[in-house]
Amino acid sequence: MKALQKHHLGFPLANFLIAALLGLFMRYTSISDIGFPFTYRYITHAHSHVAMLGWVYLALFILIVHHFSSGRQTKYRRLFWLTQVSAIGMLCSFPFQGYGAVSITFSSLHVLASYSFIYFIWKDTKTQSSAAATLLRASLLFMFLSTLGLWFMGPIMALKISGPWSQIPVQFFLHFQFNGWFIFAVIAILFQILRVSSSSDFNRFIVSLGLSIFFTFAWPLSWYLQSAVWWWLNALGIFLQLIALFYLMRIVLPKLKRYWQATARLNHRLLYFTLLCFVLKIFLQSLILIPDFAEKAHLYTNFIIGFIHLTMLGLISGFLLLYFLDLSLFIRRKSLVQTGIYLFIIGVTSTEIILFFQGILFYFGKGTFPYYFLILFIASAILVLGIFFLLLQLCLKPTRRKIQIYYF
């Protein structure tokens, strides 16, 4: 297998930094005039697509091929670059046209590339952990399922359909990407690293978590289709998530002793932070069981953005950075790595506290607290700085020694 030069490793992180800078730009527009015309919604599209498909997808691509693939690496290398080109295309088109001909073309290219990835990995998967393989294949199925929502967008836009049915396919895509493909994939990698075997606890875990994803889709459906049945279905999904969390902890915690002995303290703290975000995610979803909160929560963007960022940054990105640390990708400057990880944790934590605190104030009709937008901008800047330090250490002091990362 071919050794990979260090500059290849920076592409997902560079996409992460670009997505974070776009987010910081949007924060800045709330505190000062930019001085040139732009469409806020288009920047939001670019931010979300680069974050999901340029950062999370490509990072998972790298990690899954490294941990699970036994096939020829040339096809993955070519597919990696094709996927990166599609991410750049979306970055360069979404800010100027939103969902237009060019951006949709690059988005469709990414979806088609993801289908090739599913086929290759499904065929090439080789692991001693049958539990990890089961989770991985479930994640790939959820990835495929999520993309079905995107294929409905073309006819909807062509027929100029508006109202609930124009939004439900988007929510379908996002829900099964975040809660299905992304979360199942990061847990699959964790189980592979910890060498988790199949067991009755594992069977209960994967069934509970898998069913919960379908049932919790009832909550975004309730935003557009009025019926009491959505609350009950979502409540069942949340209950199943709590069961899945219980069995996840029973499976993982006994395995961590060996992991502690083999890894540094920084890894331990990042893992604690990530698992805490997982617990908080499920706890916050459980609050929707309160009828009044369930009815009003989605009306406050602070709650929605805070929850998305908790999942995207704290849970999923936290796991991805942890796995990069485990692969010793960050070996150039130890001080930069530590600074970057701690700034990342501080940035995520502070922005979450600010978003949810302001959301609570809105919920109780108290208005905006002083300097809210400025404080949120500063907290977001800390997060961006953390990602920058992690990327910077990959760019410093070239070395003749190649990093043996077996995915290309």
MILUMSE-109223 format. One line per 10 residues: their letters; for each residue x, y, z of C-alpha. Coordinates in steps of 0.2 Angstrom, whole numbers. Layout:
! residues N
A> X,Y,Z  ...
//
This chain:
! residues 408
MKALQKHHLG> 0,0,0  6,17,-4  12,29,9  3,46,9  12,62,10  7,74,24  -1,87,13  -15,75,7  -20,74,25  -24,92,26
FPLANFLIAA> -39,92,13  -53,87,25  -46,99,38  -44,113,26  -63,110,21  -67,111,39  -57,127,41  -66,135,26  -83,130,33  -79,137,50
LLGLFMRYTS> -73,153,42  -90,155,32  -99,152,49  -88,166,56  -92,177,42  -110,175,45  -108,179,63  -98,195,58  -113,201,48  -123,203,64
ISDIGFPFTY> -111,215,72  -104,225,57  -108,230,39  -98,220,27  -98,233,13  -102,222,-2  -118,214,-7  -121,195,-4  -136,183,-1  -135,176,17
RYITHAHSHV> -145,161,12  -132,156,-1  -118,158,11  -127,146,23  -129,133,9  -110,134,6  -106,133,24  -117,118,27  -112,108,11  -93,111,14
AMLGWVYLAL> -95,106,32  -105,90,29  -98,84,12  -81,92,12  -76,89,30  -86,75,38  -88,65,23  -70,66,17  -64,63,35  -75,47,36
FILIVHHFSS> -69,42,19  -51,42,24  -54,33,41  -66,20,34  -54,15,20  -40,15,32  -49,4,45  -60,-7,35  -54,-8,16  -44,-23,10
GRQTKYRRLF> -46,-19,-8  -35,-10,-21  -31,8,-16  -30,16,-33  -49,17,-35  -50,25,-18  -37,38,-22  -46,43,-38  -63,43,-29  -55,54,-15
WLTQVSAIGM> -50,67,-28  -66,67,-37  -75,70,-21  -64,84,-16  -67,92,-33  -85,91,-30  -83,99,-13  -73,113,-21  -86,115,-35  -100,117,-21
LCSFPFQGYG> -89,130,-12  -86,140,-27  -105,140,-33  -116,140,-18  -111,158,-12  -116,165,-29  -131,156,-35  -138,145,-21  -146,130,-28  -142,133,-46
AVSITFSSLH> -137,123,-61  -118,123,-56  -120,119,-38  -133,106,-41  -121,98,-54  -107,97,-41  -119,91,-28  -125,77,-39  -107,72,-43  -104,70,-25
VLASYSFIYF> -119,59,-23  -114,48,-37  -96,47,-30  -104,42,-13  -113,28,-22  -96,21,-29  -89,23,-11  -103,12,-4  -101,-1,-17  -82,-2,-15
IWKDTKTQSS> -82,-2,4  -96,-15,5  -86,-26,-6  -69,-23,2  -74,-23,20  -62,-34,30  -62,-33,49  -60,-45,64  -74,-35,73  -91,-41,66
AAATLLRASL> -100,-28,77  -90,-14,68  -93,-22,51  -112,-22,55  -112,-4,60  -102,1,45  -114,-7,33  -129,1,42  -120,18,41  -118,15,22
LFMFLSTLGL> -137,10,20  -142,26,29  -130,36,18  -139,29,3  -156,32,11  -153,50,15  -148,54,-3  -166,49,-9  -172,65,-2  -160,75,-14
WFMGPIMALK> -167,66,-29  -184,73,-25  -178,91,-25  -176,91,-44  -194,87,-48  -200,99,-34  -190,113,-41  -195,110,-59  -214,109,-54  -212,124,-43
ISGPWSQIPV> -219,115,-28  -220,125,-12  -225,123,6  -222,107,17  -218,95,3  -204,106,-3  -195,106,14  -198,88,19  -185,80,7  -172,92,14
QFFLHFQFNG> -176,87,32  -176,69,26  -158,71,19  -152,80,34  -159,69,47  -153,52,40  -136,60,36  -133,67,54  -142,54,64  -139,39,52
WFIFAVIAIL> -124,39,41  -113,50,52  -116,44,69  -116,25,64  -100,28,55  -91,36,69  -97,22,81  -92,9,69  -74,16,69  -74,17,88
FQILRVSSSS> -79,-2,89  -66,-6,76  -52,3,87  -59,-5,103  -61,-22,94  -79,-24,100  -86,-41,97  -105,-45,93  -115,-49,108  -133,-48,115
DFNRFIVSLG> -129,-31,121  -123,-26,104  -138,-33,96  -150,-23,107  -139,-7,105  -140,-7,86  -158,-12,85  -163,2,97  -152,15,89  -157,10,71
LSIFFTFAWP> -176,11,75  -174,27,85  -168,36,69  -184,32,60  -195,36,74  -187,53,78  -189,59,60  -207,62,66  -201,78,75  -196,87,59
LSWYLQSAVW> -212,80,50  -222,88,64  -216,105,59  -225,104,42  -239,91,45  -250,94,60  -255,78,69  -253,72,87  -246,55,81  -229,63,77
WWLNALGIFL> -227,67,95  -230,49,100  -218,42,87  -204,54,92  -207,50,110  -204,31,106  -189,36,96  -181,46,111  -185,31,122  -176,19,110
QLIALFYLMR> -161,31,110  -160,31,129  -160,12,128  -146,13,114  -136,25,125  -137,13,140  -131,-2,130  -117,8,121  -110,13,138  -111,-5,144
IVLPKLKRYW> -101,-10,128  -88,4,127  -83,7,146  -76,-10,149  -65,-8,134  -58,9,138  -44,3,150  -33,-4,136  -37,12,126  -31,23,141
QATARLNHRL> -15,13,142  -11,15,123  -15,33,121  -11,50,127  -20,61,140  -26,73,126  -35,58,118  -44,54,134  -50,71,137  -56,73,119
LYFTLLCFVL> -65,56,120  -74,61,137  -79,78,128  -86,68,113  -96,56,124  -103,70,134  -109,78,118  -117,62,114  -126,61,131  -131,80,129
KIFLQSLILI> -138,77,112  -150,63,118  -154,73,134  -159,88,123  -170,77,112  -178,71,127  -184,88,132  -195,88,116  -206,76,127  -212,91,135
PDFAEKAHLY> -227,96,124  -226,115,125  -207,114,122  -209,102,107  -222,114,99  -211,129,101  -193,124,101  -191,123,82  -197,141,81  -181,147,89
TNFIIGFIHL> -166,146,78  -154,147,93  -161,129,98  -160,122,81  -143,129,77  -136,124,94  -142,107,92  -135,105,75  -118,111,80  -118,100,96
TMLGLISGFL> -121,85,84  -109,91,70  -95,99,80  -96,91,97  -101,73,93  -96,70,75  -81,81,73  -75,77,90  -74,59,86  -66,62,69
LLYFLDLSLF> -52,73,77  -50,59,90  -47,46,77  -35,57,68  -25,58,84  -26,39,86  -18,38,68  -4,49,74  -8,62,60  -4,76,71
IRRKSLVQTG> 14,73,75  23,89,69  21,100,83  14,93,100  11,111,107  1,116,92  -10,100,92  -14,102,111  -18,121,108  -29,117,93
IYLFIIGVTS> -39,103,102  -41,113,118  -47,129,108  -59,118,98  -66,111,114  -67,129,122  -75,136,106  -88,122,104  -93,123,122  -94,142,123
TEIILFFQGI> -104,144,107  -116,130,113  -119,139,130  -122,156,122  -134,149,109  -144,139,121  -144,152,134  -150,165,122  -163,152,116  -170,150,133
LFYFGKGTFP> -171,169,135  -181,170,119  -192,156,125  -197,165,140  -199,182,131  -184,190,139  -176,197,123  -157,197,118  -144,198,132  -131,212,130
YYFLILFIAS> -117,210,117  -124,193,112  -119,194,94  -101,200,98  -98,187,112  -105,173,100  -93,180,86  -78,179,98  -82,161,104  -84,156,85
AILVLGIFFL> -67,164,82  -59,153,96  -66,138,87  -59,143,70  -42,147,78  -42,129,85  -45,121,68  -32,133,60  -19,127,73  -23,109,69
LLQLCLKPTR> -21,112,50  -5,123,53  4,109,61  2,98,46  10,112,35  25,116,46  43,109,43  42,97,29  51,80,33  58,66,22
RKIQIYYF> 49,53,32  32,48,25  17,45,36  11,27,34  -7,29,32  -14,14,23  -29,21,13  -21,27,-3
//
